[in-house]
């Protein structure tokens, strides 16, 4: 394995629903697939800083009061994605998508199972399923 990529994804909760975003058509195998807002940790950045920056860049929302949920590591032949999943229900603003995404939805936890996630985004399903247990620990 050659590369280790640090990523943060955010479970942004509002009124019992969670924000998901859909990749634009120019993202190859990710095109049209759903994911949580978030992205790569930049050098010198901490996870919560990445979460705030990425959510603002991708959706124009401001988030506060962040909580670590779980860290998931996904490996394939060429890379290892180390993903911190973070939760917040303190969100302000209205969604204004960047060029990276073409659509968004606020969905209930049960909807996560039936959405068309890209393969690197599916690791959020266990975090969503056990969110309350993770947060209470």
Secondary structure, DSSP 8 states (H G I E B T S, - for coil): --EEEEEEEEEEEETTEEEEEEE-TTSGGGTT-EE-EEEE--TT--HHHHHHHHHHHHH--EEES-EEEEEEEEE-SSEEEEEEEEEE-EEES-----TTEEEEEEE-GGGGGGS-B-TTTTTHHHHHHTHHHHHH-
